[in-house]
Amino acid sequence: MPDCGGLTDAEMITKVADTLGISEFKLFESAYVDWYKRPASERELESYFVRYLFYQEAPSWVRHYARTKERELGPNGGICGPVLWFCVVNLLLLWAILIRCSLGITGKDTFLAA
């Protein structure tokens, strides 16, 4: 069933799981806990997940969870998460290198030395 963003349920679930850096099965586990307020056994989730894998049909509680996470991640697919931290760390390193070069610091007398 297409979502309002033009993605099918399976595409949305895959996108959200990828963005969060987890497997689709882990997304099902998290969705189950969020909906039922208790963890599910693998056996409980297996039939839902197999149906999803073969027919791309997800239970309503998984679709709800994925849509909620998609909204939380924002239009950039979670740019405020790991990607942003990667950029910030690289900018700080670049800034430190530029300061070091502008001050003429070389060799072992620097805070960046190993």
RODO-2510 file (C-alpha; in nm, 4 decimals, decimal comma):
residues 114
     n   res          X          Y          Z
     1     m     0,0000     0,0000     0,0000
     2     p     0,1605     0,3317    -0,1017
     3     d     0,2312     0,5813     0,1713
     4     c     0,1535     0,9515     0,1357
     5     g     0,5229     1,0107     0,0577
     6     g     0,4929     0,7892    -0,2491
     7     l     0,6756     0,4984    -0,0867
     8     t     0,5258     0,1542    -0,0438
     9     d     0,5174     0,0146     0,3092
    10     a     0,8169    -0,2072     0,2318
    11     e     1,0163     0,0852     0,0887
    12     m     0,9361     0,3024     0,3889
    13     i     1,0316     0,0270     0,6361
    14     t     1,3570    -0,0381     0,4501
    15     k     1,4376     0,3342     0,4342
    16     v     1,3727     0,3889     0,8049
    17     a     1,5690     0,0786     0,9072
    18     d     1,8630     0,1825     0,6871
    19     t     1,8566     0,5361     0,8226
    20     l     1,8533     0,4087     1,1807
    21     g     2,1303     0,1618     1,0988
    22     i     1,9287    -0,1424     1,2056
    23     s     1,7860    -0,4468     1,0309
    24     e     1,4243    -0,4603     0,9229
    25     f     1,3701    -0,7398     1,1764
    26     k     1,5041    -0,5115     1,4529
    27     l     1,2591    -0,2446     1,3335
    28     f     0,9779    -0,5007     1,3722
    29     e     1,1018    -0,5776     1,7262
    30     s     1,1112    -0,2077     1,8183
    31     a     0,7687    -0,1501     1,6658
    32     y     0,6252    -0,4404     1,8638
    33     v     0,7632    -0,3051     2,1910
    34     d     0,6363     0,0435     2,1080
    35     w     0,2850    -0,0847     2,0281
    36     y     0,2377    -0,3625     2,2842
    37     k     0,4659    -0,2271     2,5596
    38     r     0,6453    -0,5588     2,5921
    39     p     0,9110    -0,7435     2,3945
    40     a     0,8059    -1,0146     2,1531
    41     s     0,9673    -1,3528     2,1178
    42     e     1,1311    -1,4339     1,7850
    43     r     0,8559    -1,6848     1,7264
    44     e     0,5868    -1,4170     1,7722
    45     l     0,7522    -1,1894     1,5173
    46     e     0,8475    -1,4586     1,2711
    47     s     0,5086    -1,4986     1,1026
    48     y     0,4687    -1,1211     1,0629
    49     f     0,8189    -1,0821     0,9291
    50     v     0,7958    -1,3755     0,6864
    51     r     0,4720    -1,2319     0,5465
    52     y     0,6491    -0,8982     0,5073
    53     l     0,9459    -1,0592     0,3290
    54     f     0,7357    -1,2623     0,0850
    55     y     0,4384    -1,0323     0,0262
    56     q     0,5637    -0,6892     0,1433
    57     e     0,2704    -0,6749     0,3857
    58     a     0,3496    -0,5190     0,7217
    59     p     0,1212    -0,5134     1,0271
    60     s    -0,0396    -0,1807     1,1128
    61     w     0,1808    -0,1395     1,4228
    62     v     0,4964    -0,1650     1,2088
    63     r     0,3630     0,0837     0,9523
    64     h     0,2675     0,3219     1,2327
    65     y     0,6109     0,2928     1,3945
    66     a     0,7933     0,3412     1,0630
    67     r     0,5839     0,6491     0,9744
    68     t     0,6465     0,7945     1,3205
    69     k     1,0215     0,7387     1,2903
    70     e     1,0221     0,8811     0,9376
    71     r     0,8595     1,2022     1,0669
    72     e     1,1084     1,2196     1,3565
    73     l     1,4015     1,1787     1,1175
    74     g     1,2823     1,4660     0,9040
    75     p     1,2961     1,5301     0,5309
    76     n     1,6717     1,4725     0,5073
    77     g     1,6423     1,1179     0,6353
    78     g     1,8007     1,1741     0,9714
    79     i     2,0741     1,4206     0,8803
    80     c     2,0725     1,5283     1,2454
    81     g     2,2095     1,1904     1,3455
    82     p     2,5331     1,0192     1,2478
    83     v     2,5897     1,2168     0,9270
    84     l     2,5825     1,5480     1,1115
    85     w     2,8284     1,4235     1,3743
    86     f     3,0620     1,3030     1,1009
    87     c     3,0511     1,6499     0,9407
    88     v     3,1052     1,8293     1,2721
    89     v     3,4064     1,6142     1,3641
    90     n     3,5619     1,6666     1,0211
    91     l     3,5069     2,0425     1,0389
    92     l     3,6719     2,0547     1,3826
    93     l     3,9708     1,8603     1,2538
    94     l     3,9998     2,0897     0,9527
    95     w     3,9755     2,3941     1,1800
    96     a     4,2529     2,2560     1,4032
    97     i     4,4768     2,1907     1,1020
    98     l     4,4185     2,5407     0,9651
    99     i     4,5030     2,6996     1,3006
   100     r     4,8129     2,4847     1,3280
   101     c     4,9288     2,5885     0,9804
   102     s     4,8507     2,9582     1,0333
   103     l     5,0520     2,9601     1,3576
   104     g     5,3381     2,7776     1,1913
   105     i     5,3238     2,4892     1,4354
   106     t     5,5066     2,1838     1,3062
   107     g     5,6495     1,8619     1,4394
   108     k     5,6034     1,7245     1,7882
   109     d     5,5188     2,0561     1,9569
   110     t     5,1534     2,0311     1,8620
   111     f     4,8408     1,8987     2,0292
   112     l     4,7626     1,6980     1,7153
   113     a     5,0874     1,5015     1,7293
   114     a     5,0619     1,1311     1,7913
***
